[in-house]
Amino acid sequence: MRVMCTVSAWPSHYYPMVPVLWALQAAGHEVRVACAPSQAGSVSRAGLTPVPVLGELDIPFLARLRNVFDAQAGTWPYDWVPPHPVTGAPMPSVAEFGYADFARATQQKVATPVARGGKAAVALARRWRPDLILHEPLSMEGLLAARTLGIASAVHLWGPVGSHETDPAVRAVTEYPVGSFGAHTAGKLTLDTVEHVIDPCPAGLAPPVASNRMAVRYTPYNGPGSMPTWVLDPPERRRVAVVWGNSLTAMFGPASLAVPLITEALADLDVEVLLGTGGQDAGAVGPTPANVRVLDRVPLHLVLPGCAAVVHHGGAGCLMTSVAAGVPQVVIPTGMDQPANAARLAQTGAARCLPRAEATVAAIRDAVTAVLDRPDHRASAARLRAENEERPTPAGLVADLEKLAAG
């Protein structure tokens, strides 16, 4: 069969479905990934065939816009001013961003690329005639094409945020401008429009899903990279991985970077710190303590098996990769879906949640010490890993997807 997939302009949103697409290809099915031009290289490096026709939805702009609205409403939890939604530059005050800026930027960065992407997805599906369309929660072009042309479809979640969220802060599905659905006679986009959901979360971390839930094992794909042979050596001290998303400073401002606080908190502990940063954040980290080993773009799943704990920002990719490895976590969420991810994981006992506004050096040290030393955190992390391994593999999901396509 032919499987068309649509993805947003954000690799970590579609990385979780890459193993499922591999499994479909290995079973002999044709797979094409409709994406924005900026994602063609990333999709190709994943061993998939890109079709770069979608619009470039500016996701950092959306995050910065929400931050400014929160600040204007008095709900911004930080003592610094969020960056300008359009430029990402520092602002002396949120009053600097007004309604005229909002209207102009939203048309350029959201409405136009979304309309372009919707038309392109429908046109591609009409010409290529896929039997099944898959998409992730922020790439509703796939659902639009499926509804317009009567093709079976499913959304692939990226983590603990589900398809039927009631909190607007994490309701990804309805963030997609609904006008495109009406323009293509695809009906009205509501939470119930999504009929089939591929859920990679273990049962203890199951997100809100009210439609047909299709279980799959979370199989980490963190992008291409080489494995250093030292990861095979037994560690002389307990290893703690530290990962901080490169996009956070662009969305929340330079003051949001917590890596210096984290490395300072771990400097006096008897641990080896594996620090993964890249891009613009690498230079902002500054000098690191003697117990820190800086990783040069090593995929996270390659280093976690030898780690006793992991500290990260709460992105679904880091969180779910750590769940699959059975490693206890300290999650320091800053915003977007990260607080929900962190809180839901903490409820399982496999993690400590420390909101960024409360993340002092002492608080970070206490949280890391707890997940290192308390057996209940290790047991909970091991339980989630076992639950994940009990789920169908991506290859095992293929038969269900074939049935879905056949109707």
ZINOR-V675330 format. One record per residue. N is the residue number from 1. NEAR is the number of other C-alpha atoms within 10 Angstrom. Layout:
n;near
N;NEAR
N;NEAR
//
This chain:
n;near
1;17
2;17
3;24
4;27
5;28
6;29
7;26
8;26
9;21
10;20
11;15
12;17
13;22
14;24
15;22
16;25
17;26
18;20
19;19
20;23
21;26
22;17
23;17
24;23
25;20
26;12
27;13
28;10
29;15
30;16
31;21
32;20
33;24
34;29
35;27
36;22
37;15
38;14
39;22
40;20
41;13
42;16
43;24
44;13
45;13
46;19
47;13
48;18
49;16
50;23
51;21
52;18
53;21
54;27
55;26
56;21
57;23
58;18
59;17
60;19
61;22
62;17
63;17
64;22
65;22
66;19
67;25
68;23
69;16
70;15
71;19
72;14
73;9
74;9
75;11
76;17
77;15
78;15
79;8
80;17
81;18
82;30
83;26
84;24
85;28
86;19
87;11
88;17
89;13
90;16
91;17
92;12
93;15
94;19
95;10
96;9
97;18
98;9
99;8
100;9
101;12
102;14
103;10
104;11
105;16
106;18
107;12
108;14
109;18
110;19
111;18
112;14
113;18
114;26
115;18
116;17
117;28
118;25
119;20
120;20
121;27
122;21
123;14
124;17
125;22
126;14
127;9
128;13
129;16
130;21
131;21
132;24
133;28
134;27
135;27
136;27
137;29
138;23
139;29
140;31
141;34
142;30
143;31
144;28
145;28
146;25
147;21
148;19
149;16
150;12
151;21
152;21
153;27
154;26
155;28
156;24
157;24
158;24
159;25
160;25
161;25
162;24
163;29
164;20
165;18
166;11
167;9
168;10
169;14
170;21
171;19
172;22
173;24
174;18
175;14
176;19
177;14
178;18
179;15
180;23
181;22
182;13
183;13
184;16
185;12
186;20
187;16
188;13
189;21
190;11
191;18
192;13
193;16
194;22
195;17
196;21
197;24
198;26
199;26
200;29
201;26
202;26
203;14
204;15
205;22
206;16
207;21
208;14
209;20
210;16
211;15
212;13
213;16
214;17
215;22
216;24
217;25
218;27
219;22
220;23
221;19
222;21
223;18
224;13
225;12
226;10
227;15
228;12
229;7
230;9
231;14
232;12
233;8
234;9
235;13
236;9
237;14
238;16
239;23
240;26
241;25
242;24
243;21
244;22
245;18
246;16
247;14
248;20
249;20
250;22
251;26
252;26
253;20
254;17
255;13
256;17
257;21
258;21
259;24
260;15
261;18
262;24
263;24
264;16
265;19
266;23
267;18
268;12
269;15
270;12
271;18
272;20
273;28
274;21
275;24
276;22
277;21
278;16
279;11
280;12
281;19
282;14
283;10
284;13
285;15
286;10
287;10
288;15
289;14
290;11
291;18
292;20
293;14
294;16
295;19
296;14
297;17
298;19
299;18
300;23
301;18
302;17
303;20
304;22
305;17
306;18
307;22
308;21
309;26
310;26
311;27
312;23
313;29
314;30
315;26
316;21
317;22
318;24
319;27
320;27
321;22
322;28
323;29
324;25
325;24
326;25
327;31
328;32
329;34
330;29
331;30
332;26
333;23
334;23
335;23
336;18
337;19
338;22
339;23
340;18
341;25
342;27
343;19
344;20
345;26
346;20
347;13
348;16
349;19
350;26
351;30
352;25
353;24
354;22
355;20
356;19
357;13
358;12
359;18
360;16
361;16
362;13
363;15
364;25
365;20
366;15
367;20
368;25
369;15
370;17
371;24
372;22
373;11
374;11
375;12
376;14
377;23
378;21
379;16
380;21
381;26
382;19
383;19
384;26
385;22
386;16
387;18
388;27
389;16
390;13
391;18
392;16
393;19
394;22
395;19
396;15
397;19
398;21
399;13
400;13
401;21
402;16
403;9
404;16
405;19
406;12
407;9
//
